């Protein structure tokens, strides 16, 4: 991270966090909380479209794709069907909205001892330990 980037983040009151390679899957809100339900809702919407009426056929004999507008409307409806509390909570369990002082780290899903991703917490901490060897060069 360059000094210019660090300064721009400081001016914008943004706390930077470095994520060790291979660990983003443990702390990305969509992957952890709502991507699967959202994709399932999109699939249901597509399946409904496929079943709803007769479709135009291309010269190659395939069903013509839906219009972009129709696709966007179905995707938007799927997104609006994802409960907002799931999205809000995802930012907490993925550390995005927690204090950076570590006072609420027990809320991070991969740090919970009985979590199905508990190994992810260990992997993340191991990667962060390697960063601490050169931390002063990365963040002030």
N, C-alpha and C positions, 0 to 999 in steps of 0.2 A: 504494500500500500504506500503510495507516494506521499510526500509531505503535503502536496497540494490537495490530494484527496482527503487526508486527515484534517487539514485546515477547513476545507469545505464542509466536512461532516460536523466539525466543532461549531462552525458558524451557524449551521442549521440545527444545532442541538440534537444531533443524531449520535447515538451510542453505537459504535462499530463492534461487530463480533466476528471473529474468524471461526470457520467451521472446518475441522480437519477433513481431508478427503475421505470419501466413503461414508460420511456420517450425516449428510443432509437428509437422507431418508428417515432419520430418527427425529428430525426437528422441523420438517416442512409441513405446515398446517394442512394443505390439501392431502398429501400422502397419508398423514396420520389420522385425520378425522373425517373429511367430507368428500374426498375425491371419489371413493367407491360408491357412496349413495348417489352422488351427482351423476356419475357415469351410468349407474343403473337406471336412474330416472330418464336420462337421455335415450338409453336403449329401449325403454318402455315406450317413450314417445315415438321413436322410429318404428318400432314394431306396430304401434297403433296406426301410424301413417301407412305402413305396408298393408295392413288389413282393412283400412277404411273404405277404399273405393277402387274402381278400375284405374289402372295407371297407363300412361302413354308408353309405347314401346319404341325403342331406338331401331334404326335400320339393321343393327346387328342382332335384334331380337331380345334385348335386355330391357328391364324396366328403366324408364327415364328417371334420373335423379330428381328429387324435389327441388323447388326453387330455393334460392338463397333465403329469401324472405321467410318462406315456410320453415326452412331449417332453423333460422335464427329465432323465430317465434317459439318453436318447440324447445330449443336450447334454453331460451329465456324462461319459459314456463318451468322447465326442469330446475333451473337455478333458483327460481323463486319458491320452489317446493322444498328446497333444502332448509331445514329449520335454522333460523338465525342463531339460536343458542348454541348449536353445534359449531358453527363458524366462530362465534365469539370465544367459546371454550377452547377451540383449537389453538388460538393465539396464546393462551395461557399454558396449555400442556406442551407447547412447542417452544416455550421460552420467549416468544416474540414480545409479549406485553408484560413480562415479569420484571421486577427490579434487577438491575445488573449486579447488585451487591450480594447476591446469593441468598437473601433472606427468605425467598420462597421457592428455592430449588426443589423442594419435595413435591411441588406441583408438576414438575416436568415428568411426563409420562415414562420416559426411558430411564429415569433415575429411581423410580419406585421399585422396591425390592421384589414385589410379586407381579410386576407388569410383564406382559408377554414379550416386551422389547427390553427387558432389563439388561440383556447383554449389550444392547445398543448404548446404554448409559456408560457401561464399562469401556466400550469401544471409543465413545466420544471423549471420555475422560483421559484415556490413554493417548488419543490424538492431541488433546489439549496439553498434556504433559510434555509431549514432544515440542509443541509450540512454545512452551515456557522457556525452553532452552535458548530461544531467540526472541522472546516476547518483547523485550525492550526495543528491538529493531523494528517490530511490527506496529505496535501501539505505544504511545507515550505512557 
